[in-house]
């Protein structure tokens, strides 16, 4: 048994086990939650907790608030209705989500697939074959996201089989793997696993770090193994009340991600999933986080703030209002300090000049300098 498998085998899976580490917790209340939404926390991740109210604990320890529905539904993104076969979600024309596992090293309390992850529902080998067959007979699919659950909870041999099956399909150009293992079980990122993944370039890995304290030396080493193998790394964070809904937290998180060679990719508005209402934040909170990043750190550290629209409409980017208004040729813009600036927008005029005198160098006035107006 490998070290990561030992860590997984010793994971905390019941509130009673948890009470040995944190005496005085309400075991009975937590058990009522765990009966509906199972718990699983690796010893590694549990060791990051300083107190039961901290941002790490909130992500992994059952909370009675999960039983407050507030009218939310289990599948707000309508994944089930967009599944032509049981383990494929085909929402976008050229991309598909291939769900190959329902197990994770840790069951995040804010998971968008709480209805499946850790439950009796599982992905069989027959379902994986059916998923590969659907992707193969659907030539418009050029980009496949391998997800779950966590696909890296499967054995190296099974991961190899899935990726080789995808790579044999001529029209699949890009493979992406979505995993939280570098964060919750970095011991899983073994040299053998990395050697398996690197065979299937172009392959990308998107992981999930939600708080800077998760970027431990072990996690950074796991990310380095992947990066050293030439695997581009991205991070997808979820905006969570009481965890990271603060610009200063995201600033530190994203700076540290870049230092670990991980590009902050998405910051998601939390999905409106039954059992996660206590994590949800107003849209203005996310906009405030983005404002707190722009101009205060490298543009590489600023993720896209997106809402995965309910009903399966896809990801919709939400942006602060830097474009204020147009006054003729002048456009009024707002910078990261909140100051307004004039920009002389000559692009349309110059475009018409170049169209009229195609191939002839056109003389145009230089841009007027930006002038602060407030």
N, C-alpha and C positions, 0 to 999 in steps of 0.2 A: 504494500500500500504506500503510495506517495504521500509526501507531507501534506499537500493540499487536501487529499482525501481523508487524512487523519483529522485535519481541522474541520472538515465538513462533517465527519462522523461524530465529532464531539460538539456539534452546534447545539445551542440552547433552543429547545423546541416547545417547552411548556412554561407557563408562569411559575409553576412549582420549582422548576430548575432555576429560574431567574431569581426567585426569592432567596436562594442560598447566597447569591451574590449581592442582592439588595434586600436585606431583611426589612420587613415592615410594609412591603408593597401589598396592595389589595389583590391577592391572588385570585379570589373568587370573581372580582370584577373583570380582571384580565382574562380569566378562563372563558367568560361569556363572550368576550371579543374573539378569542382564539378559536372558539368553536365555529365562528362564522368566517373569520379571516385568519388562517393559520399563521403562526409565528415561527421564525427561524433566524437565528443570529449566530454568526461565527464567533468563537472566542476572541479571535483577532479584532473584529469590529467592536465587540462588547468592551474590550479593554480601552477603547477610545473614549468611553463615557466617563465624564467627571461627576455629573450628578443627573438625577432622573429628569430634570427639567431642561437639560442642555440640548443643543441642536442635533447632536449625535443620537441621543436617546429617543428624541421625538421621531426619528426616521425608522427606528427598529423595534420599539417596545409598544405592545398593544395599548391602545387608549380607549376608554369607554366612549369617547366622542365618535369613534368609528361606527357606533351603532345608531347614531343620529343621522338619518337619511337626508333630511331637508328636501325631499322630493327628487334627489339625484338618482340617476339610473346606472346600472352596472356596465353598460356599453354605450357611452355617450357619443363615441366616434363612429358608431354603426359598423364596426369591423365585421360583425357576423353577417350582415347583409351584403358585405362586399367580399365575401369569401366564396369563390367559385368551387373550391375544395376546402376541406376542414382546416388545413394549416397554412393557407395562402390568403393574404389580404391584398386585393388588386384595386387600389384606389386611384392611383395616377396612371396615365396612359403608358409610360415607359418604365415604370418601377413597380416592384411587388415586394411585399413583406412575407418572408418565409419563416413561420413559427415552428421551430424544430424541437422545443423543449418547454415544459411548464415548471421546471425546477430552477431555483436560484440559490446562491450561497446565503443570501439574506432576503427575507420577504419585506420589502419596503412598505411602510404603512400607507404611502401615497400612491402605490402602484396603479397604473391605468388599467391593468388586467387583473385586478383583485378577484374578478369572477373566475379566473382560471388558475392563476399561479398558486402552487402548493396544494391544490385541491385534488379530488379524485380524477378530474379530467386530465388525460395525458396524451402525448403524441406517440403513436405507434410507428413502427418501421414501415408498415403499409401506408400510413398517412404521409410519411415523408416521401415515399416513392410516388404516391399520388400527386404530391406537391411538385416534385421534380418533373413529372410527366406534364402537369398543367403548364409549368414555365416553359418546357420544351416545345409544346404545341402552340405557344402564344408568342409569336416572333416580335411583337412590339415591345416586349419586356427586355430591356437592355441593362437594367440595374436592379440587383436583388439585395435586399437587406435581410440578413440572417439574424433572427431574434428569437424571442420566447416570451416568458422565462429567459434563462440565460443559456445561450448555446454552448458556452465554455464549461458548463457543468456536465456536458457529455464527455465521453472518453475521447482520447486523442484519435483512436482508430475511427470512431463514428464521425467525428468532426472532419477527418480526412476524407471519409466516404462522401459526406454531404458536399464538401467543397469541390471534390473532384467531379461529382455528378453535375454540379453547376458549371464548372469550367469546361465540361465536355459539350455544353450547349453553345452552338456557334454565336447566337445573337446575344448571349449574356456577356457584356463587356466589362462590367464592374461588379465586384462583390463587396458588400459592406457587412461587418459583424458588429452587432450591438451587444455590449456586455457591461456589467458593473463589477466584474471580477477584479479588475485592477484596484478597485476601491474597497470592496468588501472581503475579498479573498485574494490578495496579490500573490500568495504562494502558488496560485493556479497557473501563473504565467511562467511556465517552466521552459528551459531551453528546448525540450522536445516539442512542446506545443508551438513555440515560436517557429521552429523549423518546419512544422506542418503548415502553419499559416503562410509562411513566406513562399511556399511553392505555388501559390495561387494569385500572384500579382496580375493585374492591379487589384489589390485588396486593401480596404480601409477598415480601421477599427474606431467606432464611436463608443466612448465610455461615459460614465455618469458620476461626476463628483459634484456634491451639492454644497460643501463647506470646506474652507481651507484646512481645517484640522484633519480632514480625511487624507490629505497629501502627506502621508508619513514617509519616512525613509524607505520602508518596504514597498509602498505604493509607487514611489518615484523610481525605485529600481525595476519594478515590474514594467512600468511605462518605458523605461530606457531600453529594456530588452526588446520590446516591440519596435521602438523607434530605430534602434540599431539594426534591425532586420529590414529596414526600408519601408515599414508600414506607417502610412500617414495616420495620425491620431487626431480625433476631434472629441470635444466634450459637449454633452447635452445635459444642461442643468434644468431643474424644475424649480420655479419660484414658489417657495414654501413659507407660509406664515410661521414665525418663530424660529426658522432655521436659517434662511438667507435673504429675507426681505429687507435688506439694508444695503445701500450702495457701498458702504465701507467693506462689508463682508464679501460682496462680489468683486470688488476691486482687488482685495487680497487673493481671493480664490483664482481669479483669471490671470493675475500676474504670476502666481505660482504655477498655474497650469502651463503658461507659455515657457517658463523656465524649465519645465519638465518635458518640453517639446510637444505639448498638446494644444491645439487651436480651439479656443472657446467657439463653439459652432452655433448652438441654439440655447436660448433661455426660454423655456416654455412657461406660458401661463398654465397653472395646474389644471388638468382636465377635471371636468365636473363629474367625477366618478362617485357612485354611492360608497360611503364609508370614508370619504376624504374631505368633507366640507370644512373641517377645522383647519386644513392647510391652505384653503383658498384665499387669495388676496385680490383686491380691486385692480383693475387694469392700470390705474394711475400709479400703483406701487411699482409695477414693472417699468413704466415710463420714467419714473423717478430714478430707478436703478440705472437705466441706460443713460439718463442725463448725468448721473454721477460718475459714469465711466468715460463718456466722450470728452475729449480734451484733457482728461486727467490721467490717461494712460494711453498706450499705443492702440491704434485702431485694430491691430491684430487681437487685442484683448477684449474687444467689444463684440459680443455675440449678437445674432439676430434674435430679437424678441418676437415670439410668434404665439399665436393661438391656434391650436388644432381645433378647427371649428366643429361644433357639435353637429351630428347628422352626417359626418363623413365628407364635409366640404373641403378638407385639406388644410394645410398650414397657411395662415394669413399673417404676414408681418405687420407689427404695430410699431410706429415710429413717432418720436417726439416731433413737435411742429417746428422744424427749422425753416421750412418755407412758409413765410407769413402771408405775403400777398404780392401781386404785381401791380405796378402803376406805369402803364405804357411799356416802355423798354426797360424800365427799372424794376428790379425784383428786390424785395425786402426779405432778408434772411436773418436768422437768429443764431448766434454762435453759442459755444458751450458755456460761456459766462452769462448768457442771457442778453447780451448786447445786440442791438439791431444794426445791420450793415446793408448798404446799397450795392447791388451788383448790376452792371450794365450788360444786359443780355443781348448780345449781338449775334448769337448763333444762327437764328432763323434768317436774319438779313444776310449774313455771310453765306449761308447755305444757298440762298437764291442767287447770289452773285456767282458762286461756283457752278451752279446748274446752268446759268445763262451762258457763261463763258467756259464751258467744259474744256479742260486741257490748257487754258490760258491763265497764267499767274494773275491773281486778282489783288488789287491794292485796297486794303482795308485799314481803317484807323486802328491805332493801338487801343486796347482795352483801357477804360478809365480806371484809376486805382479804386479799390474798395474804400468807401468813406463811411466812418462810423456816424450814425445818426441818432444814437441813443444808447 
